[in-house]
């Protein structure tokens, strides 16, 4: 993951941080020395450590590398609107109670106690079995 294009640009990070500060589930946003990592305090008092990226399609190998660099990461968020993640990346994260999200998906996931199970249905919509599995997992969120 050392490709420079995989790091989000400063404007994207700044916009994301500003939007985080406006989310009703977040009490505090703390920037770290590593501009790709953000610590959040939720309204519930729980903490969350997130890594922002600009990986076009976050795959399982990307997740493994990010979590190897910092095992305390709770969620990986890819910031550009056209970026996505693979089903393998989502499965790998959810099995470890970690999340992988697009910006939009992360803001939805913040509303759930088991945020790592939140999954946007924009991936694999034409695959009936995958969509059925996602519906089953949605019932487990709360």
C-alpha positions in Angstrom: 0.0 0.0 0.0 2.9 2.3 -0.4 1.7 3.8 -3.7 1.4 7.6 -3.2 -1.9 7.7 -5.1 -3.4 5.6 -2.3 -3.1 8.4 0.1 -6.1 10.8 0.2 -5.3 14.4 -0.7 -5.4 17.1 2.0 -8.6 18.7 0.8 -10.4 15.3 0.9 -9.2 14.6 4.4 -10.2 18.1 5.6 -13.7 17.8 4.1 -14.1 14.4 5.7 -13.0 15.7 9.1 -15.4 18.6 8.9 -18.2 16.3 8.0 -17.3 14.0 10.9 -17.6 16.9 13.3 -21.2 17.4 12.1 -22.3 13.8 12.5 -24.8 13.4 15.4 -23.1 10.2 16.6 -19.7 11.7 17.1 -18.8 13.7 20.2 -15.1 14.4 19.3 -12.8 14.2 16.3 -9.0 14.0 17.1 -6.5 14.2 14.4 -3.2 12.3 14.8 0.3 13.0 13.7 -0.3 10.5 10.8 -2.9 12.4 8.8 -4.4 9.2 7.5 -5.5 8.1 11.0 -8.3 9.7 13.0 -9.5 9.0 16.5 -13.2 9.5 17.2 -15.1 9.6 20.4 -18.7 8.6 19.8 -21.7 10.0 21.8 -21.9 6.7 23.6 -18.4 7.3 25.0 -16.9 4.5 22.9 -13.7 5.3 20.9 -13.0 4.5 17.3 -9.8 4.6 15.3 -10.2 5.0 11.6 -7.7 5.0 8.7 -8.6 7.0 5.6 -7.3 6.0 2.2 -7.8 6.7 -1.5 -7.4 3.1 -2.7 -9.6 2.8 -5.8 -10.8 -0.7 -4.8 -9.8 -1.8 -1.3 -9.1 -5.5 -1.4 -8.3 -8.0 1.3 -4.5 -7.6 0.8 -4.9 -3.8 1.4 -6.9 -4.5 4.6 -4.3 -7.0 5.9 -1.5 -4.5 5.3 -3.4 -1.6 7.0 -4.2 -3.8 10.0 -0.6 -5.1 10.2 0.7 -1.5 10.2 -1.8 -0.5 13.0 -3.9 -3.4 14.6 -5.8 -0.8 16.6 -7.7 0.4 13.5 -11.4 -0.1 13.9 -12.5 1.0 10.4 -11.0 1.8 7.0 -12.7 4.5 4.9 -11.9 5.1 1.3 -12.7 8.8 0.6 -13.2 9.3 -3.1 -16.7 9.0 -4.3 -15.8 6.5 -7.1 -13.8 4.2 -4.7 -15.1 0.9 -3.5 -14.1 -2.2 -1.6 -14.3 -5.9 -2.4 -16.5 -8.5 -0.8 -13.4 -10.3 0.4 -12.2 -7.1 2.1 -15.6 -6.7 3.8 -15.7 -10.4 4.9 -12.1 -10.2 6.3 -12.9 -7.1 8.3 -16.3 -8.1 9.6 -14.9 -11.4 10.8 -12.5 -9.4 13.0 -15.1 -6.8 14.0 -13.4 -4.2 11.9 -15.2 -2.1 9.2 -14.3 -1.2 5.6 -16.4 1.5 4.0 -16.9 4.2 1.5 -17.4 7.7 3.0 -21.1 7.4 2.6 -21.2 3.9 4.0 -19.2 4.9 7.1 -21.6 7.7 8.0 -24.4 5.1 7.8 -22.4 2.6 9.9 -21.9 5.1 12.7 -25.6 4.7 13.6 -25.2 1.0 14.6 -23.6 -0.6 17.6 -22.1 -3.4 15.4 -20.9 -0.9 12.8 -18.6 -3.5 11.2 -21.7 -5.4 9.9 -23.0 -2.4 8.0 -22.7 -3.0 4.3 -23.9 -0.8 1.4 -26.0 -2.9 -1.0 -24.4 -1.2 -4.0 -22.0 -4.0 -4.4 -23.1 -7.3 -6.1 -26.7 -6.1 -6.3 -27.4 -8.5 -9.2 -26.2 -11.5 -7.2 -29.3 -12.8 -5.4 -27.4 -15.0 -2.9 -25.1 -12.2 -1.9 -28.0 -9.8 -1.4 -29.8 -12.4 0.7 -26.7 -12.8 2.9 -26.4 -9.1 3.3 -30.1 -8.8 4.4 -29.4 -11.6 7.0 -26.4 -9.7 8.3 -28.4 -6.5 8.5 -30.7 -8.2 11.1 -27.7 -8.8 13.3 -26.6 -5.1 13.4 -28.5 -4.3 16.6 
